[in-house]
Every structure is written in C-alpha cells, then in structure tokens.
Amino acid sequence: QVASQTITNLQAISTVVKTLPILRPLIGHDKLEIEQAGKQIGTYDISIQPHQDCCVLFTPRRVTTAANIASLLDAEASLPVDQMVREAVDAAEHTEINFPLP
C-alpha cells in the first residue's frame, strides 16, 4: 500500500480538498483486481512501463502514512494556484479520438 492510500491519508486528502471531486473508482479493489481490470480494458501494458512521473520525481525519501492536515493546508496555501491554472489552460491541447479505432 502506498502512503497516499492509507486510511489516514485518504481522510486527510478528503478534508483538505474542498472544491474538486475526488474520484476513487478502485478504492475497494486489491492490487490483483486492479491489474485484472487493466488487462480487460487494455491499459495494463502501458501502466507497468517505467517512467518518470511526479510520483517518482517528488517522492521524499521517507513518506508519511499519517499526513498532518495543518501541514497540508499550509502547503496548499503557499501554492500560486491561479497562476498554475492559467499555465495549465494555456498549455492544454485538444485531441479528438473516435472509437472504435480502425
């Protein structure tokens, strides 16, 4: 179980995130069930490829399995959210995909 998926951290995230929906469609499944679902929908092979994502780049040496809500709120308050949203919107790309693929 990764640190962000402990009951304590799920609760902390739910407490801090007030304006966005949190979707956890696989919350009740174990690793093997999630892998099987990925195989069924065709995402498993790509999901196991090694890559540099934010989880790898920003993971501290020692993760916490019981986040401090006050620390989370302080960290979030220091973020330039408006600027980050503008940059994300400016960099967004639109891709149209029609299914089934040929």
Secondary structure, DSSP 8 states (H G I E B T S, - for coil): --GGGSHHHHHHHHHH--SS----TTTT--HHHHHHHHHHHT-HHHHTS----HHHHS--SS--SS--HHHHHHHHHTS-HHHHHHHHHHH-------SS--
